[in-house]
Amino acid sequence: MAGSEVKADYWLNEYVTPWDIYSHGITKILAYKQTQYQEMSIVETGAYGKALVLDGKWQSCTGDEFLYHEPLVHPVMIAHGNPKKVLVLGGGEGATIREILRWQSVEKVMMVDIDGEVVDACKEHLVEMHQGAFDDPRVDLRIEDAFKILETTTEKWDIIISDLSDPIEEGPSFPLFTKEYFTQLKEVLAPGGFVVVQAGPTAPAEIRLHARLVNTLQTVYKNVSSYSSFVPTYASPWGFAICTDGALNTQPDPVAIDALLAEKTEGKFRAIDGLALMGMLQTALHVRQAIAPIPTFSPLPNPPNFSGKDRVPLMKESNFLHF
């Protein structure tokens, strides 16, 4: 049981559900800015190191980001086996492209993020995450709208990683979780290619949006599999969905996977090996039960009514507990 000693003066309150709060003890604010698109802070915490916070929502931190970024990237790269061209939508910290670049077969990574000010701040303050990945000559960084790239690119991609905002049913990011968006991804996918989407929490109290997202993906791709990884600073197991029109092996041989990783990558993984991957791909019963009856996200011509909800800005006193 945790002790009662309190060492932080400021606590960032993240509202997990209407009845649950996760409070992160903040020891230092390294950067703060209201960009054109969002409120951004990079902070230091007592337990988990540096963290990126956008619009009051925890994105990732140096202490446990490997439990998010390795599961986001490597299951889909392993499923392909020999990826050469990878498109990343989002991923401002640079940790997603860092993991992609572990693969020796990769010839090009295009990373698209709409907010250049966030990317610049991460380059400066979150070196532990990107580890110089932005300087790799294989990386083509585009500060643009993901929809514009999808509409104009003539390239075909072996892997597409959608590492964008959390699935929500209201607000401007809603179009990122519709059938139309996932169809656009499919149109720029190379034959035999794979898509992976960060798909929100899979804890029982929060699973409805993950279930709707998976069902929406199933209207676009022949094979879709839900999997998750527990990320302590999210206070929840975090869901992903891997998608393809080809074969999808959800019961891989751990020995064969270890051999593939030894041959094709630089190694040094902390979350992924053959045994971990086999376990990760076994979708939990409560997730499968939740997915089955849930409807898809509404198509763009008929979106749900926006409720006008907003997140509590990070720097407002109401979002901190102060001792």
C-alpha positions, 0 to 999 in steps of 0.5 A: 500500500502506498505511503502517505508522504506527499512530495509535490506541490502541484498535481495535474488532475486528469479526469479518467471518467466522470467519477475518477481522477488520476492526479500526477505530481508535478515537480517542474514545468519545462515548457508551456504554450497556447499554440494555434491548435492546443494548449501544450505543456511539458512537465517533470513528474516525481515518479515517471519523468518528463511528460507531454500534456495537451489540452490538459490530457496526459500524452506520454512520459519518459518513465513508461512510454515504451509500454505505449510506443512499442505495442503501437509500432511493433505488432504491425511491423512484425505482421508485415515482416519486411516494411519499407515505407511507413506513414505516421499520422501524429506522434509529436514526441518522436517516439513512434518514429524512433521505434519504426527506425529500429527496423533495418528494412525501413527506407522511408518514414513520413511523419505528419503532425499538424502542430509544429510548435509541439514538435519543436518543443518535444525536440528540445525537451523530450530527447529521451523519447525521440533519441535523435530520430528526427535527424535520421535521413529516412524521416520526412517530417511534414507539419500539415493536416493529416487529411491534406496528406491523405488527399494529395499523396501518390505514394503507397505505404506498407504500414500506416500508424494512426497515432492521433488524439483519443477517440471521442464522440464530440469535438473537432477530432471526431472525423478521425474515427469515422469510416471515411477516414479509415477508408482514406487510409486504405486507399494509400495502403500498399498491397499486403499492407497494415494499418494500426490505430491507437484506439483508446482505453479498454478498462470496463468503465471506458470501453464503449468508444474502443468497441465502436472504433473496432466495429467501425474499422471492421466495416473497412478492413477484412481482418481487425484485431483489438489488443492492449497494453497497460500503461500505468500513467494512463491508469488503464490498459490502452487499446490498439487495433491492427487492420488488414485485408490480408492474413492476420496471425493472432497466435504467432510462434514466439520462437519465430518472432524472436528470430525475426526481431533478431534478424530484422531489427536493432533490438533493445526492446523493453516491452516486445518479444515473441512471448509478450506479443503472443500474449498481447494479441489474445483479446481479453474476453470482456473486450470481445464481449463489449465489441460485439453489440456496439454500433459503428461511429456515425459517418461524416454526413450524420455526426452526433450532436456536439455537447460543447464539452471542454477539457480543463486547461492545464495552467488553470488553478482548478486543474491543480491541487496545490499544497 
